[in-house]
């Protein structure tokens, strides 16, 4: 497979930023996170099936578990991902809804796009770029009040995060939070909008990618997140992100230079 993009990838608790020059289109895929795709030059295009027409956006919000693909050949783009069970993710869903891609008004996203592009071109450190990305997510979420996540779900996600290298099943996590498997399965879907199995896979995938892009070998990263091997990790990434993880080339802050489009 050819290179899908060149840029920077930054992970934080509950989200991540993928920013740089897109090359090839992604494959059709779906993932657990709320996604905000922002064109930092021209437009970014999305569609929800391989036969649907491409729709161009200055920025778009993609809800969790919606099959989609994107393209922005040669353009600079930013993809922001946010866990839907977080307060921020729930606010984004409250505003933009589920079930379809929603465009962000160009005038609303323009100042955020300029700021992200400027910081990317300047090669700022990860913390500064992360802060700029979070500013975008908070600005788009507005001030819509959201319900607090059930504390048992929060305990469950913390338990999962601490044991990603181990085999985990629903029964084990349910027992940890003091619920029957059936009750926990229902509560988890009601609170997060997705199944326990999908959440666990998404969390494992993000951990493996975070490790591998930080310099860990693909095999070691796969084992650290309880994937069978690097091939299993690659297949999962293609299904949930639309490209093989090895097809992304990361530029370190010190090596970053302005990209023209």
C-alpha positions in Angstrom: 0.0 0.0 0.0 1.2 3.5 -0.8 1.6 6.3 1.7 -1.8 7.7 2.9 -0.5 10.9 4.5 2.4 12.7 6.0 2.1 14.8 9.2 1.8 14.5 13.0 -0.3 12.4 15.3 -0.9 13.3 18.9 -2.9 11.3 21.4 -4.4 12.4 24.7 -6.8 10.9 27.1 -10.1 10.6 25.2 -8.9 11.9 21.9 -6.3 12.4 19.2 -5.2 14.7 16.4 -4.0 13.6 13.0 -2.8 16.6 11.0 -0.8 16.9 7.8 -0.9 16.4 4.1 -3.4 13.8 2.8 -2.4 11.7 -0.2 -4.6 8.8 -1.1 -8.2 8.4 -0.1 -9.2 6.3 2.9 -11.1 3.1 2.6 -14.7 2.9 3.8 -14.5 2.5 7.6 -16.3 3.2 10.8 -15.0 3.9 14.3 -16.0 4.6 17.9 -15.0 8.3 18.1 -16.7 11.5 17.2 -14.6 12.9 14.3 -14.1 16.5 13.2 -12.5 16.7 9.8 -11.1 20.2 9.0 -9.7 21.4 5.7 -6.6 23.6 6.3 -6.3 24.2 2.6 -9.3 24.2 0.2 -11.9 21.5 1.2 -12.0 18.0 2.5 -14.5 15.5 1.0 -16.5 12.8 2.7 -19.1 10.2 1.6 -20.9 7.4 3.4 -20.6 4.7 0.8 -18.3 3.8 -2.1 -21.1 4.6 -4.6 -22.3 7.9 -3.0 -21.1 11.2 -4.5 -18.4 13.1 -2.7 -19.5 16.1 -0.6 -17.0 18.9 0.0 -16.7 20.7 3.4 -14.7 23.3 5.1 -15.2 21.1 8.1 -17.5 18.2 9.0 -18.5 16.3 12.1 -18.8 12.5 11.7 -20.7 10.7 14.5 -19.6 7.5 16.0 -20.0 4.2 14.1 -21.1 5.9 10.8 -19.4 4.2 7.8 -17.5 6.9 5.8 -14.5 7.6 3.7 -12.6 10.8 2.9 -10.3 12.3 0.4 -8.2 15.5 0.2 -5.5 14.7 -2.3 -2.4 16.9 -1.7 -4.2 19.1 0.8 -3.5 19.9 4.4 -6.1 18.5 6.7 -6.7 18.0 10.4 -8.8 15.1 11.8 -9.8 15.4 15.5 -11.1 12.4 17.4 -13.1 12.6 20.6 -14.5 9.8 22.8 -18.3 10.0 22.7 -18.7 8.9 26.3 -16.7 12.0 27.5 -18.5 15.2 28.4 -16.9 16.9 25.4 -18.0 14.1 23.1 -21.5 14.1 24.4 -21.7 17.9 23.9 -20.6 17.4 20.2 -23.3 14.7 19.7 -25.9 16.9 21.3 -25.1 19.7 18.9 -24.5 17.7 15.6 -26.5 14.6 16.2 -26.0 11.0 15.1 -26.6 9.2 11.9 -25.2 11.6 9.3 -22.3 13.8 8.5 -22.9 17.4 9.4 -21.0 20.3 7.9 -19.6 23.1 10.1 -20.3 26.6 8.7 -17.2 27.9 7.0 -17.2 31.2 8.9 -17.3 29.3 12.2 -14.4 27.0 11.4 -12.2 29.5 9.5 -10.4 31.1 12.5 -9.7 27.6 14.1 -8.4 26.3 10.8 -6.0 29.2 10.4 -4.7 28.7 14.0 -4.2 25.0 13.6 -2.4 25.5 10.2 -0.2 28.2 11.6 0.9 26.1 14.6 1.5 23.0 12.4 3.6 25.1 10.0 5.6 26.5 12.9 6.4 23.1 14.2 5.2 23.8 17.7 5.6 21.2 20.4 2.9 18.5 20.9 1.4 20.2 24.0 0.7 23.4 22.1 -0.8 21.6 19.1 -2.9 19.5 21.4 -4.2 22.6 23.2 -5.2 24.2 19.8 -7.0 21.0 18.8 -8.9 20.9 22.1 -9.9 24.6 21.7 -11.6 23.6 18.4 -13.5 20.8 20.0 -14.7 22.9 22.9 -15.7 25.8 20.6 -17.7 23.5 18.4 -19.4 21.7 21.3 -21.0 25.0 22.4 -22.5 25.3 25.8 -25.2 22.6 25.5 -25.5 21.0 29.0 -24.9 17.2 29.0 -25.7 14.5 31.4 -22.9 13.2 33.6 -21.6 9.7 32.6 -22.6 7.0 35.1 -19.7 6.6 37.6 -19.8 2.8 37.0 -19.0 3.4 33.4 -16.1 5.7 34.3 -14.8 3.1 36.7 -15.0 0.5 33.9 -13.2 2.6 31.3 -10.4 3.3 33.8 -10.1 -0.4 34.6 -9.9 -1.2 30.9 -7.2 1.5 30.3 -5.0 0.0 33.0 -5.2 -3.5 31.6 -5.0 -3.2 27.8 -2.2 -5.7 27.5 -4.3 -8.4 29.2 -7.3 -10.4 27.9 -10.5 -8.7 29.1 -14.1 -9.7 28.8 -17.4 -8.1 29.6 -18.0 -10.4 32.7 -14.6 -9.4 34.3 -15.3 -5.7 33.9 -18.9 -6.0 35.0 -17.7 -7.8 38.2 -15.2 -5.0 38.8 -18.0 -2.4 38.9 -20.4 -4.6 40.9 -23.0 -5.4 38.1 -24.2 -8.5 36.4 -23.0 -9.0 32.9 -26.4 -8.3 31.4 -27.0 -5.2 33.4 -23.5 -3.9 32.6 -24.0 -4.6 28.9 -27.2 -2.5 28.9 -25.7 0.3 31.0 -22.6 0.6 28.8 -24.6 0.9 25.6 -27.0 3.3 27.1 -24.2 5.6 28.4 -21.8 5.4 25.5 -23.9 4.6 22.5 -21.7 1.6 21.5 -21.1 -2.0 22.6 -18.5 -3.0 25.1 -16.7 -5.0 22.5 -16.4 -2.1 20.1 -15.2 0.2 22.8 -12.6 -2.2 24.0 -11.3 -2.7 20.4 -11.1 1.0 19.8 -9.2 1.6 23.0 -6.7 -1.1 22.3 -6.2 0.2 18.8 -5.5 3.7 19.9 -3.0 2.5 22.5 -1.2 0.4 20.0 -1.0 3.3 17.5 0.2 5.7 20.2 3.0 3.3 21.1 4.1 2.6 17.6 4.1 6.2 16.4 6.2 7.0 19.5 8.9 4.6 18.3 7.8 1.1 19.6 8.0 -1.6 17.0 4.7 -2.6 15.5 5.0 -6.1 17.0 5.7 -4.8 20.5 2.9 -2.2 20.2 0.5 -4.9 19.0 1.3 -7.2 22.0 1.1 -4.3 24.5 -2.5 -3.7 23.4 -3.4 -7.5 23.3 -3.4 -7.8 19.5 -2.2 -11.2 18.2 0.5 -9.7 16.1 1.3 -6.7 13.9 -0.8 -8.1 11.0 -3.9 -8.2 13.3 -3.2 -4.6 14.4 -2.9 -3.5 10.7 -6.1 -5.2 9.7 -8.0 -3.6 12.6 -6.6 -0.1 11.8 -7.7 -0.4 8.2 -11.2 -1.4 9.2 -11.5 1.5 11.8 -9.5 4.3 10.2 -9.5 3.3 6.5 -5.8 2.9 6.0 -2.9 0.7 7.2 -1.1 2.4 10.1 2.3 1.9 8.4 1.1 4.0 5.4 1.2 7.2 7.6 4.6 9.0 7.8 4.9 11.1 11.0 6.9 14.3 10.9 8.5 15.2 14.3 8.0 18.8 15.5 11.7 19.7 15.1 11.6 18.5 11.5 8.3 20.1 10.6 8.4 22.6 7.8 5.6 24.5 6.2 3.7 22.5 3.6 2.2 24.2 0.6 -0.8 22.9 -1.3 
